[in-house]
Amino acid sequence: MMEQQQEIAELVSPFRELIERALKENYGQLGYQDVLEGIEEGEYQFWSAANSCVVTTIDVFPRMKQLTVIIGAGDLQEIDDVIRPIVEEWARSIQCDAMIIMGRPGWQKALEGYKRTAVVLEKRL
């Protein structure tokens, strides 16, 4: 287990600054260590290219299985051109019905084939 944790840390650590920046702009649910632990435990999947990375999770509902992008960091064009097609193909291979992206408004313009289907509203309690 320690060896696997070390391998994951080495794989993810080059993207730490990008991930932390994305988390800062996000909703505050996760910190960098939470992301690492989620990847180690198999709850999250990590995808990367030269200058970008994506973290996903699989959500299973009674009538739908979806892959949700919870972090996208780095070059949006690289994510769209390199990472997205690989992630979509993998999602299809595990019988996901949809891929959902939770992100900033800039994602809407950057990713071909995706449409805005919801608005996320937040109220801190």
Buried (B, 14 or more C-beta within 10 A) or exposed (E): EEEEEEEBEEBBEEBBEBBEEBBEEBEEEBEBEEBBBBBBEEEBBBBBBEBBBBBBBBEEEEEEBBBBBBBBBBBBEBBBEBBBEEBBEBBEEEEBEEBBBBBEEEBEEBBEEBEEEEEEEEEEE
